[in-house]
Amino acid sequence: MPDPGLFDGVLARGPVRAEVDDRAWLQAMLDVEAALARAQGSPHAAAIAGACQSELYDIARVGAEAALSANPVVALVGALRERVGAEAAGDVHRGATSQDILDSAAMLMANRALGPLLDDLRCAADAAATLAERHRATPMTGRTLLQQAVPTTFGLKAAGWMTALDAAAARLDAVRRERLAVQLGGGAGTLAAFGDGGPELVAALARELGLAEPVLPWHTDRTRIAELASALGEACGAAGKPAADLVLLAQNEVGEVREADQPGRGGSSAMPHKRNPVAAISVLACARDAPGLVATLLACMVGEHERAAGAWQAEWRPLAELLRLTGSAAAWLRDGLERVEVDAERMAQNLKDLERSYPLAEAVPPAAALVDRALRARRA
C-alpha cells in the first residue's frame, strides 16, 4: 500500500487508490509483457514472468528515462531485457510497440480498479435501498428550487438515489466487461510483425489478461477510453446527488439527517460546536473534480493518422486520477449512507411548520407506493 498523500484521506479513500498509483501502472505494464511472452509460446516465458515484478525496478529511474522516448515503456523493456539475460531478451516485447503495452496496461489497471469501485458503489446503492424501505412512509417536506414545495417521503428520496446509483453501476460494469480490450497492433496497427497469426495472438493475449478481444487494433480509436471516462463521470455524478441532499438536510436550520457520531469526526478548527457531514462533503469534492478529467479524456480522442502525437500520452494521468476520484466518491458515499441517522421527528415538525402556512394535499400513500415499485424493480 502506498504512503498516503496529504489530501488522500479525502480525495483517495478506499482501495482504488492502490490500484492506480505509479507502482500499479508499472506492474500492469510488466503483466502485459509477461502475458505477451506466454501468448507467443516463448520458451523463456516463465523466466520473463519471473522478472516481471514491479519491486525489481526503480520507478524513478524508469520515469526519468521516459523523457528520452516520450513514454516509459522503452526504458522498462530495456531494464527487463537486461534482467532476463541475453538468451531470453529477444522474446521480451517481441513485435509489440510501446502503445500496445501502455494501452493494454491502462485497460488492465482499470479492470482491477473497477472491482473494488463497483463493490463500494453497489453497497452505497444497497444502503440507499435500506433507507428507502425503512422510510418508505416517513413524511417530509419536498423541496424544489431550494424552496419548500409539497410533501414527499424520505423513502422516495432515498429510492431516487438508489436507482441512479444502480444505473451508474450497471453502465460501469458493462464497460468493464465489454469495452476494456487488449491492445496489440505493432508499429502501425497492421499486426505485420506477427505474420498470419496476428489475430490469433491478439485473442490469446486477451485471454491471458482477462480483457476483451477487439476487432481491430485501436491505437487511434479512443472510443473505449471515452466510454470508460464517461461512465466514471456518470458514477461520480450519481454519487454526488445524494451527497448534496445530505449536506442540505444536515444544516442546523433543517436538521433532518446527520452522520453517526464518531470522536473527532466532523469537527472544525475554529468552531468546536460544529458537526460537519464529512462523508457527503468528501463525495462532493471528488464529484466536482471529475467532469474536467472526463473532458480531458474526450479531447484526447482526436489523433493523427496511425499514432497520435501527444493525445494518448495525455490520457495516462487523468485516467488514473478519474478512477481514483470515482473510487473515493463511492467509498465515501457508502460510508455516509451506511452511517446516516434520520430524524423522522424533525422531518414531521418541519412539515407541520410548512402546513401552517400552506394547505397541502396528503402525499405519503402515492410516494410510498413509488418506493415499493422501485424496490420491486430492483429485486427483479
C-alpha positions in Angstrom: 0.0 0.0 0.0 1.5 3.4 -1.0 2.1 6.0 1.7 -0.9 8.3 2.0 -0.6 11.8 0.4 -1.6 15.0 2.2 -5.1 15.0 0.6 -5.6 11.3 0.1 -7.8 10.9 3.2 -10.4 13.0 1.5 -9.8 12.5 -2.3 -8.4 9.0 -2.3 -10.4 7.0 0.2 -10.8 3.3 -0.2 -9.0 0.5 -2.1 -8.9 2.0 -5.6 -6.0 4.3 -4.8 -3.6 1.4 -4.6 -4.8 0.1 -7.9 -4.0 3.2 -9.9 -0.7 4.6 -8.4 2.7 4.5 -10.2 3.5 1.1 -8.8 0.2 -0.3 -10.1 0.9 1.2 -13.6 4.3 -0.3 -13.6 3.0 -3.7 -12.6 0.3 -3.6 -15.2 2.9 -2.9 -17.9 5.0 -5.8 -16.7 2.0 -8.1 -16.6 1.3 -7.3 -20.2 4.9 -8.1 -21.2 4.7 -11.4 -19.3 1.4 -12.3 -20.9 2.7 -11.4 -24.4 5.6 -13.9 -23.9 3.2 -16.6 -22.8 0.7 -15.9 -25.6 3.6 -16.2 -28.1 4.6 -19.5 -26.7 8.1 -18.3 -25.8 10.3 -21.0 -24.2 11.5 -18.2 -21.9 8.0 -17.2 -20.8 8.5 -18.4 -17.2 11.8 -16.6 -16.9 10.3 -13.4 -18.3 7.3 -13.6 -16.0 9.6 -14.1 -13.0 11.3 -10.9 -13.9 8.0 -9.0 -14.3 7.7 -8.0 -10.6 7.5 -4.2 -10.1 9.6 -4.2 -6.9 12.6 -5.2 -9.0 12.5 -1.9 -10.8 13.3 1.7 -9.9 10.2 3.7 -10.7 12.0 7.0 -10.5 14.6 5.8 -13.0 12.1 4.4 -15.5 10.2 7.7 -15.2 13.2 9.8 -15.7 14.3 7.8 -18.8 10.8 8.1 -20.2 11.8 11.7 -21.2 14.1 10.2 -23.9 11.2 8.5 -25.7 8.0 10.2 -24.6 6.8 7.1 -22.8 8.1 4.8 -20.0 7.9 1.5 -22.0 11.3 1.8 -23.8 13.2 2.2 -20.6 11.2 -0.6 -18.9 11.7 -3.0 -21.8 15.5 -2.3 -21.7 15.6 -3.0 -18.0 13.5 -6.1 -18.4 15.7 -7.5 -21.2 18.8 -6.8 -19.1 17.3 -8.7 -16.1 16.3 -11.8 -18.1 19.7 -12.1 -19.9 20.7 -12.4 -23.5 19.1 -15.7 -24.2 15.6 -14.6 -23.3 15.9 -10.9 -24.2 14.8 -11.5 -27.8 11.4 -12.8 -26.6 10.7 -9.7 -24.5 8.3 -7.2 -26.2 8.6 -9.2 -29.4 6.6 -7.5 -32.2 4.9 -5.0 -29.9 5.0 -1.2 -29.9 5.1 1.0 -26.8 1.4 2.0 -27.2 0.4 -1.7 -27.2 1.9 -2.1 -23.8 0.6 1.1 -22.3 -2.9 0.8 -23.7 -3.2 -2.8 -22.5 -1.8 -1.8 -19.1 -4.4 1.0 -18.8 -7.2 -1.4 -19.6 -5.8 -3.9 -17.1 -5.4 -1.3 -14.4 -8.9 0.0 -15.0 -10.3 -3.6 -14.8 -8.5 -4.1 -11.5 -9.7 -0.7 -10.1 -13.3 -1.2 -11.1 -13.6 -4.3 -8.9 -13.5 -2.5 -5.6 -15.0 0.6 -7.1 -18.1 -1.3 -8.2 -18.3 -3.0 -4.8 -18.4 0.3 -3.0 -20.9 1.8 -5.5 -23.2 -1.2 -5.2 -23.0 -1.2 -1.4 -23.9 2.5 -1.4 -27.0 1.6 -3.6 -27.8 -1.2 -1.1 -27.6 1.3 1.8 -29.9 3.7 -0.1 -32.3 0.8 -0.7 -32.3 0.0 3.0 -33.2 3.7 3.8 -35.9 3.6 1.1 -37.6 0.6 2.6 -37.2 1.7 6.2 -38.6 5.2 5.5 -41.0 4.4 2.6 -43.8 6.2 4.5 -41.7 8.7 6.6 -43.2 12.1 5.6 -41.0 15.1 4.9 -41.1 18.4 3.1 -40.3 18.2 -0.6 -38.1 20.9 -1.8 -37.9 22.3 -5.3 -35.6 25.1 -6.5 -34.3 25.1 -2.9 -37.7 26.2 -1.7 -40.3 24.2 0.4 -42.7 22.6 -2.0 -45.2 19.7 -1.2 -44.9 16.6 1.0 -42.9 13.6 -0.1 -41.3 10.8 1.9 -37.7 10.3 2.8 -38.0 6.8 1.4 -38.8 8.1 -2.0 -35.8 10.5 -1.9 -33.6 7.5 -1.0 -35.2 5.4 -3.7 -34.2 8.0 -6.2 -30.6 7.8 -5.0 -30.8 4.0 -5.3 -32.0 3.9 -8.8 -29.4 6.4 -10.1 -26.5 4.5 -8.3 -27.8 1.2 -9.7 -27.9 2.6 -13.2 -24.4 4.0 -12.9 -23.0 0.8 -11.6 -24.7 -1.2 -14.4 -23.1 1.0 -17.0 -19.7 0.8 -15.5 -20.0 -3.0 -15.2 -21.0 -3.2 -18.9 -17.9 -1.1 -19.9 -15.7 -3.3 -17.8 -17.0 -6.5 -19.4 -17.3 -5.4 -23.0 -15.1 -2.4 -23.7 -11.8 -2.9 -21.7 -9.9 -4.5 -24.6 -6.4 -5.6 -25.1 -4.2 -3.6 -27.5 -1.8 -5.2 -29.9 -1.1 -3.9 -33.4 2.6 -3.4 -33.7 4.3 -0.4 -35.3 1.4 0.9 -37.4 -1.5 -1.2 -36.3 -1.2 -3.8 -39.0 -0.1 -6.8 -37.0 2.6 -7.3 -39.7 5.2 -8.3 -37.1 3.2 -11.4 -36.2 2.6 -12.8 -39.7 -0.7 -14.6 -40.5 -1.1 -15.5 -36.8 -1.6 -11.9 -35.6 -5.4 -12.2 -34.9 -4.9 -15.4 -33.1 -2.2 -13.8 -31.0 -4.5 -10.9 -30.1 -7.1 -13.4 -28.9 -4.6 -15.4 -26.9 -3.2 -12.2 -25.2 -6.8 -11.1 -24.4 -7.4 -14.4 -22.7 -4.1 -14.2 -20.8 -5.1 -10.8 -19.4 -8.8 -11.3 -18.9 -9.6 -8.4 -21.3 -11.9 -8.2 -24.3 -10.7 -9.0 -27.8 -11.0 -6.1 -30.2 -11.9 -6.5 -33.8 -9.0 -4.2 -34.8 -6.1 -2.5 -33.1 -7.4 0.7 -31.6 -4.4 3.0 -31.4 -6.3 6.0 -32.7 -9.8 4.8 -32.0 -10.2 6.1 -28.4 -13.9 5.3 -28.0 -13.1 2.8 -25.4 -11.3 5.3 -23.2 -14.1 7.8 -23.8 -16.8 5.3 -22.8 -14.8 4.5 -19.6 -14.3 8.1 -18.8 -18.0 8.9 -19.4 -19.2 6.0 -17.2 -16.8 7.1 -14.4 -18.1 10.7 -14.7 -21.7 9.4 -14.6 -20.9 7.4 -11.5 -19.3 10.4 -9.8 -22.4 12.5 -10.6 -24.7 9.8 -9.3 -22.8 9.7 -6.1 -22.7 13.5 -5.8 -26.5 13.8 -5.9 -27.3 12.1 -2.5 -24.2 13.8 -1.1 -25.6 17.2 -2.0 -29.0 16.3 -0.5 -27.4 15.1 2.7 -25.4 18.2 3.1 -28.5 20.3 2.8 -30.6 18.1 5.1 -27.9 18.2 7.7 -28.0 22.0 8.0 -28.8 23.2 11.5 -31.9 25.0 10.2 -33.2 21.8 8.7 -31.7 19.1 10.9 -33.4 16.1 9.3 -30.3 13.9 8.9 -26.8 13.7 10.5 -23.8 11.4 10.2 -23.4 9.0 13.1 -21.3 10.4 15.9 -17.6 9.4 16.0 -15.0 11.0 18.2 -13.1 13.7 16.2 -15.2 13.4 13.1 -17.0 16.4 11.7 -15.1 18.9 13.8 -14.0 22.4 12.9 -10.6 24.1 13.7 -12.3 27.3 14.7 -15.9 26.4 15.8 -16.0 23.4 18.2 -19.8 23.3 18.2 -19.9 22.3 14.5 -20.6 18.7 13.3 -19.9 18.7 9.6 -21.1 15.9 7.3 -17.6 14.9 6.2 -18.6 11.9 4.1 -21.0 13.9 2.0 -18.6 16.8 1.7 -15.8 14.5 0.6 -18.1 12.9 -2.1 -18.9 16.3 -3.4 -15.2 17.3 -3.6 -14.5 14.2 -5.7 -17.6 14.7 -7.9 -16.7 18.2 -8.7 -13.2 17.3 -9.9 -14.4 14.5 -12.2 -16.0 16.5 -15.1 -12.8 18.2 -16.0 -11.0 14.9 -16.2 -13.7 13.5 -18.4 -13.4 16.4 -20.7 -9.7 16.0 -21.0 -10.1 12.3 -21.9 -12.7 13.2 -24.5 -10.4 15.8 -26.0 -7.8 13.1 -26.4 -9.9 11.2 -28.9 -8.7 13.3 -31.8 -5.5 11.8 -33.0 -3.5 12.0 -36.2 -3.1 9.1 -38.7 -2.0 5.7 -37.2 -0.4 7.1 -33.9 -1.3 10.3 -32.2 1.4 12.8 -31.2 0.6 13.7 -27.6 -3.0 12.7 -27.4 -2.6 9.2 -26.0 0.2 10.3 -23.7 -2.2 12.9 -22.3 -4.6 10.2 -21.2 -2.3 8.5 -18.6 -2.6 10.9 -15.7 -6.3 11.9 -16.0 -7.4 8.4 -16.4 -5.7 7.2 -13.2 -6.9 10.3 -11.4 -10.5 9.8 -12.6 -10.5 6.2 -11.4 -9.1 7.3 -8.1 -11.6 10.1 -7.5 -14.6 7.9 -8.5 -13.4 5.2 -6.2 -13.1 7.7 -3.4 -16.5 9.1 -4.1 -18.0 5.6 -4.0 -16.2 4.7 -0.8 -17.2 7.9 1.0 -20.8 7.6 -0.1 -21.0 4.0 1.1 -19.7 5.2 4.4 -22.1 8.1 4.6 -25.2 6.2 3.6 -24.4 3.3 5.9 -23.9 5.7 8.9 -26.6 8.3 8.3 -29.1 9.0 11.1 -32.6 10.1 10.0 -34.5 12.3 12.3 -38.1 11.5 11.5 -39.5 13.7 14.2 -37.7 16.7 12.8 -39.0 15.9 9.4 -42.5 15.8 10.7 -42.1 19.1 12.6 -40.7 20.8 9.5 -43.6 19.5 7.6 -46.1 20.8 10.2 -44.5 24.2 10.0 -45.0 24.3 6.3 -48.6 23.1 6.6 -49.4 26.1 8.9 -48.6 28.4 6.0 -50.0 26.4 3.1 -52.8 23.8 3.0 -51.2 20.7 1.4 -52.6 17.5 0.0 -51.6 14.2 1.5 -48.7 12.7 -0.5 -47.5 9.8 1.6 -49.5 6.9 0.1 -48.5 7.6 -3.5 -44.9 8.2 -2.5 -44.7 5.0 -0.5 -46.2 3.1 -3.5 -43.5 4.5 -5.7 -40.8 3.3 -3.3 -42.4 -0.2 -3.3 -42.3 -0.1 -7.1 -38.6 0.9 -7.2 -37.7 -1.8 -4.8 -39.6 -4.5 -6.6 -37.9 -3.5 -9.9 -34.5 -3.7 -8.2 -35.2 -7.2 -6.9 -36.5 -8.4 -10.3 
